[in-house]
Amino acid sequence: MSVLIILSTMQKTVRASLFALALLAAPFMASAQIEDICDVLTLVELVLTWFGILVFIVAVIFILYAGFLFITSGGNEETRKKASSTLLWGLIGIAVALLATNAIPFVQATVGGQTFDNCVPSV
């Protein structure tokens, strides 16, 4: 039962994070004047960077919360399991944040797609 509560909380956190990301990205997208592929790449890199930062912050908060649970568990096996699960999801969040910030170069290297070296990101 505790795992279901944790998953429900994680889903709510992910939804709130995505909503916050959409709110952060909305002004950039509204003012974006897309003229060529470089503008699209710059916008995608900007959104992925902000997404990575937001996910990283949430993941660090989860890791700190897991540490708090470990410290205050007092030998309670249920709380220790909850802390272990929270720590795992925090580490997964950090992995997602790292992948989000490096998604474009990773896909280009994997697929062998065209690189746009003449595009200079404005970030």
Summary of the structure (lengths in Angstrom):
residues: 123
radius of gyration: 18.5
end to end distance: 44.5
largest distance: 60.6
contacts: 317
relative contact order: 0.14
helix: 80%
strand: 0%
